[in-house]
Amino acid sequence: MGIEIKKVGVIGSGQMGNGIAHVCALSGYDVALNDISLDRIQSGLATINGNLTRQVNKNQISEAERVTTLARISAAENLDALADCDLVIEAATENEQIKRKIFAQICPLLKPSALLATNTSSISITRLAASTDRPEKFVGVHFMNPVPLMQLVELVRGIATDDPTFDACKAFVLRLGKVSTVAEDFPAFIVNRILLPMINEAIYTLYEGVGSVDAIDTAMRLGANHPMGPLQLADFIGLDTCLSIMQVLYEGLADSKYRPCPLLVKYVEAGWLGRKTQRGFYDYRGEKPIPTR
Ligand SMILES: NC(=O)c1ccc[n+]([C@@H]2O[C@H](COP(=O)([O-])OP(=O)(O)OC[C@H]3O[C@@H](n4cnc5c(N)ncnc54)[C@H](O)[C@@H]3O)[C@@H](O)[C@H]2O)c1
């Protein structure tokens, strides 16, 4: 008998956390959604409701499913409310210290059998696992953005992850209707190891004046057949997350080719983090995004 997962805890109700809560609840799991304040959890719940409503309007789910899905998600103001979860997925800000602090708080509350996962885009699963009381029950479950739409989930084992944990997470991803790939525990795994250096290079291209925001995005959409330009994608991911991933690649692989572009650093320092703050390489405050350079 494999490990049975009934209730899932999600820590962080930002763009990834609310998406993960959405797909878990839609697949029948009970979900407890946590963040640093009730306001943030409620904003996550409002996003989930908006996205479910869009699915109803597109006839992808019924109105009854929207209602039951929302009812399966409870707002967990305190981590205590995650104590009875069978699986907890951490989807908080991409910062190792924040994640370690969360694990230190949550571990003593969890039942011994509970599995612990992180949605980190780049940080070592082995190192994060070692900061917990259950490295063998710790795994990287890396969803893609936007979670309800994207098919892939990268599964990453730490050095200590045991087979029952890994198999349970594989079955969990399958039940969500998604496809898993396995990545070894190297900085940024597979998708972001390839994607983020491309985005960083696009930012260098802008920084050096090779092209404008519009020229770079149009070039990659029409010239390389990408569904969206790299700068638009950077705004969508979040420039703080992009910078954190580049820093992990730069430090983890000790290769100057991963040096974060100074313009990316400057945007993050300005608090221009992309769509989530309404301004990044595009300005989102009007009806339609306007390139800022
Ligand atoms: N943005 C993407 O495209 C993407 C894709 C895959 C994975 N990820 C990863 O998912 C994680 C979250 O990214 P995001 O894009 O959702 O970021 P986000 O900024 O939208 O959300 C992060 C949330 O974490 C919350 N948070 C911070 N500290 C917390 C704490 N101590 N306890 C509870 N909640 C806390 C914040 O309040 C915020 O709501 C990161 O590890 C990121 O690397 C992001």
The ligand as a Gaussian input file, in Angstrom:
#p B3LYP/6-31G(d) Opt

LIG

0 1
 N        6.541000      32.631000     -10.543000
 C        6.778000      31.533000     -11.232000
 O        6.669000      31.517000     -12.461000
 C        7.186000      30.271000     -10.503000
 C        7.124000      29.051000     -11.186000
 C        7.471000      27.871000     -10.496000
 C        7.867000      27.949000      -9.166000
 N        7.929000      29.157000      -8.535000
 C        8.337000      29.175000      -7.122000
 O        7.180000      29.227000      -6.306000
 C        7.466000      29.937000      -5.109000
 C        6.489000      31.090000      -4.959000
 O        6.596000      31.954000      -6.069000
 P        5.406000      32.928000      -6.497000
 O        5.661000      33.277000      -7.921000
 O        4.101000      32.362000      -6.091000
 O        5.738000      34.198000      -5.585000
 P        4.715000      35.301000      -5.025000
 O        5.557000      36.474000      -4.680000
 O        3.566000      35.488000      -5.971000
 O        4.122000      34.627000      -3.711000
 C        4.897000      34.291000      -2.595000
 C        3.974000      34.277000      -1.393000
 O        4.682000      33.735000      -0.274000
 C        4.233000      34.417000       0.854000
 N        5.150000      34.239000       1.981000
 C        6.346000      34.839000       2.203000
 N        6.849000      34.434000       3.404000
 C        5.948000      33.579000       3.933000
 C        5.879000      32.859000       5.149000
 N        6.852000      32.930000       6.053000
 N        4.799000      32.086000       5.383000
 C        3.800000      31.990000       4.472000
 N        3.800000      32.646000       3.284000
 C        4.865000      33.440000       3.025000
 C        4.128000      35.874000       0.397000
 O        3.349000      36.624000       1.280000
 C        3.506000      35.698000      -0.985000
 O        2.095000      35.730000      -0.932000
 C        8.929000      30.355000      -5.205000
 O        9.740000      29.395000      -4.574000
 C        9.161000      30.371000      -6.703000
 O       10.511000      30.193000      -7.050000
 C        7.584000      30.309000      -9.167000

